[in-house]
Amino acid sequence: MSVDESAQRAETTDLLALLTSCRPFDSLTPDGRASAVASADVQDFAAGDLVVDAFGEVPADIFVVVSGEVDLWLDPDRIGEPPGDSFGRGEALGFSAALTERAIGPRVVARSAAKIARFPADVVIPAFASRGGARFLAEHISHARRLASGPPTYTVMADLVRQAPLIVAADAPAIDIARDMTRRGLPCAAVDVGEGRYGLVTDEGLRRRILAEGLPVDSPAHAVMTYPATTTSLGTSSADALIEMLDNEVQFLLVTSEDGALTGVVGERDFMSSSTTAGVSIKEQIRKARTVDDLVVRALRVPAVLGDLLERGLAADRVIAVNSTIVDAIIRRAVALVFEDHAALTMEAFTWLSLGSNGRREAVLSSDVDAAVTFDDEYADEIPRYREAFAVVGEVLTRCGISVDAHRAFPSHEGFSRTHSQWRAAARGWLARPRENQGTIMASILVDARPIFGDPSLPEPARVFADFNSHPAAVEMLLYESLARRAKLTTMRDKLAGRGDAFDVKARGLAPIINIARWVALGVGSAELQTIGRLRAASGSALLPERDADRLIEAFEVLQLLRLEHQLRQAEAGEVPDDILARDEISPIDRSVVERTVREVSAIQRRMDRVAHMLPADQLVRPRPAMPPPSELPGPGGERASDSSRRSGDPMRAARAAKDLARNRGLRKVVRRGRRLDP
């Protein structure tokens, strides 16, 4: 055997071993890998050589690094910047462009001397069509989308802090604070109230307290401050800080170091250099709308703002959270404008609760506004008049492009506008008799409740549901309702309706995950509202092993991104956003991801169902920690602000779940399923 033949055989053997050990080519049959190796073209590249530019043209081959390292650029607008990623031996390249037949990148340059194998795409495509290939593609898409955006110029709060804050004592005279703020050119001052807690004095607050309300100019700081001041840390991303600012309806955030020391104050203007600016701008425009017509015009700009945020690199879950806070602002302004025309009614009478997707801060463009109000008991006789005003609010929201729930989950209807006492009595009845009066349905709706107007403390219905785990019938009924809606690609109804090639991403993908998350969070005593937060809180519990929780989180993120992109395309085209993904609308890669995701969610539902049949309801859940009463705010002039933090119970570990299963072998009778839950 000649030296060349020996080298060729060694190269073939090495390449075959490489494909056997690296994803997704390990999914090929032995004959498939042999065919791939036989068709391969192995080339050497020097450091700095261009391997492939899949932005310039669609490659016909798929590349694999045999030795050395390569640099990747995932965004054509950032070619002149440092690479977005680096790959080494066994990593596949160029498959996204080859599979989609679109010039979507990446650009690949040898970082060092490298040996690269080229495989004809049609020879290795079966590897990507396999179950293992689908998982590989899903992980690749998630990773690549994070990298493609690259870090914005201002990514964390430390980048936005420009100068040291003005810190004053709680008894400092207001006139001295105003002078210090003017001298330093600052719009606010932090008030140190001790034990690492702060209030905030602002220009606007001083004008309101002293000029409008007539407090003496030497009033102490604690009489004119807002307390507690909304605080974030230096390491918090600007996106998360923006959401916190919008959620709390504040103009400034205090920024602390890791040890809790106050290091700066960031205001709305400081976000002008951040990639999240648009969210602040549109929210401020909405807050200042003087008429309903103004509000409508500004609200209709929201889809374009969301598209811009996504395009500029803000993650999909953050874009959706920003949308939810903007919807909150639209609702608040709509209520205020409508009640200006109803002078006999007072907005002090009620608290507005966002329900459903907006309550969970997961509202997208197609989301209905589900809402309820809870009244002080003294207003019981006047509620019918308020319902008439709420109906007008619904009409305003519809003009703003936000549809009102078609199933009557809105304060203009009797079932969703009650006094505190009425809510308390109804909620107790739903827990005690979940099969009567749509108890399970109402429970599932109200545990998503979030106050956005009025009293920010725990709403009365949610306070009653803190006792959920001590009602086995309600626990069991809500569990089976949560599992009733199965994750599926299509249903017989879809096929009969001529939608066999379409996928309802909400009903068939997201709703099962949302329902599971709601139930398991209740089961471990978590007060978390967002779906991902609920899954994390319940991870490792009797019904949700950590692996299943991780997969559900990944599935939720992938499907929400596809849903958001689909709806933004519809909005840009002037269409009404919906949740139906046509087969020809999504790429082969995304189709594989959807198929794999739905199969995994369905498998998790089946496993949960089996465990539920083996364990009695009282062993599936744990008692929920007692909810403390709403904290009273110090200072005669202190203003109450919402505490947005959520606590979760310590999840059960898998080992304990296994022991419980071993002690409970008997099967229980399955309760009759009722109406399915809509997230």
C-alpha positions, 0 to 999 in steps of 0.5 A: 500500500502506497503512502498516499493510500495509507493516508487516505485510509487513515483520513477516511477512518478518522472522518467516519469516527468523527461522524459517529461521535458528533451530532447530528450525524450520529443519527445516520445509519452506518450505511448513511455515514459511509455514504457521507464519508465517500462523498466528502471533500476534505480541504485545508485552510490557513488561518484567516482563510474564508471557509464559507460566506453563507450570507453571500450565496446559498451553500450546496454543502454542509461543512464539518470541522475536522481539526483546528478552529474557525470563527463565525459571524452570525449577523451580516451587519457585524462582519467588521466586529469580533466574531460572534462564536468559534467552533472546533472539531466535530462542529457542523457549519452552514446547515441553516442556509443549506436546509432553508435554501436561503442566504442566512449565514453564517460567514466562517473564517479559519481561526487557525490552520484548519481541516474542513470536510464538505458533505453534499447537503442531500447526502446528510439531510437525513441526519437533520430529519431524525429525532436527534437532528430535530433536538440538535436544530432546536438547540442550535436555533436557541443558541444562534439567536442569542448570539446573532443579536450580539450584546447591545452597547448598553447591556447592564445597568452599570453601563447606564450609571453616569454619576454618584447619587445624592443621598439625604437623611429622612429628616432633611428639610425639603428646601435643602434637598431642592437646593442640593438637587439644583446645585448638582443638576439632579432630578431626584435624591435618594432618602436613606431610611435605614437598614439598606432601604431608600425612598425617593424625592423627585422634582415632580414630587416636591412640586406636588407636595409643596406647591399643590398640596401646601406642605411647608418648605421645611417638611422632612424628606420622609414627608415628601418622598415616594417609598419604597423606591424601586431598586435594581442592581448594577448587573441587571440587564437594561431590558429587565430594568426597563420592564421593572420601570414600566411595571412600577410606573416610575421614572427612576430606578435606584441602582445598588452594588452586589453588597447593597450599597447605593451607587447611582440613579437611572432615569428614563432619559438614560435609556436613550442610549440603550437598545430598549429605548422604544419601550420607554418612549411609547409608554410615556406617549401613552401615559400623556395621551389627552384624549381617547383619539390620542390614545388610539393613535399611539396604541396602534404604533405598538406593533412597530415598536415591538418589531423594532425591539426584536430586530435590535436584539431584545429577546422574545420573552423580554419583548413580550414582557414589554408589550404586557407593560405597554398594554397595562399602560393603555388600560390605565389610561383608558380607564382614566379617560373614560372616568373623566366623563363619569364624574359621579363615579370614583376610581378610588372604589375599585382595583383593576385585575389583569387576568390571563396572558396579560396577568402573567405578563405574556400578552402578545398581539393576538391576546384578548384583555381578560380582566376583573375588578374588586370593589370596596364593600361600601360600593356594592349598590353602585356596581351596575353604574360602574359596569356601564363605564367599564363597557365603554373602557372595553370599546376604547381598548377595542379601538386601540387594537386590543380585543376584549375577551369574547367569553365575558371575562371583563368587568362590564359583566356581573361575574367579573365585577364584585365586592371584596366580600362577594369575591371571597365568598365565591372563591371559597365556594369554587374551592369547596365545590369545584365542579359547580358554577364553573369553579375550576374554570374561575379558579384557573382564571383568577390565580393569574390575577395581577393588580394594575390599577388601585390597591397593589396588594394581593387581591381578595380572590388570590388571597383565598386561593392561597389555601388551594392545597388544603382542598383535595377535590379542587387540586384533583379537578384542576390537575385533570383540567390542566392535562385535558388539553393535549399538545398536538400538531393537528386534530381531526377538527383541523383536518375537517376544517381544511387546516391540516397543514396549519398549526395552532401554536397557542391551542396545540402548543402553548396552552398545555404548557401554561396549564401545566405550569399553573397547576404545578406552581399551585402544587408547590405553593408558589405565587409566581405568575409567569409560566417560566417562573412557575415551571422553575418554582415547581422543578423537581416536585412530585409531578415535574422532574427537573428534566421535564421542567427544563424541556417545558421551559425550552418548548415555551420559549421556542413556541413564543418566539415563533408566535411573536415573529408570526404576529409581527409579520401579520401586523406589518402586512396589515393583517389581524394577528392570530395563532395559526402558523401555516406550514409554508410560512415556517422553515424546515428547521422551524417545522422540525423544532415544532414537531419535536417540541410538541412531541416532548410536551405530549410525552410529559403530559402522559407521564404526569397523567400516570403519576397523578393516577398513582398518587392521591391529591393530598400527596401531589401538593404541599401546603402553601406558606402563609401569605403575610399581610400587605406591608404598611409604608412608613412616613406621613407622606409615604406613597405605597408602591407595589412589591413585585417580588414573588416567592416560591416554595422549596420544590420536592426532589425526585428522590422523595417523589420516587418514595411516594410512588413506591408507597402508593401503588393503587390506581385511583378512579379518574374524575370526569373532565369538564370544560377545558381551560383557556390560558 
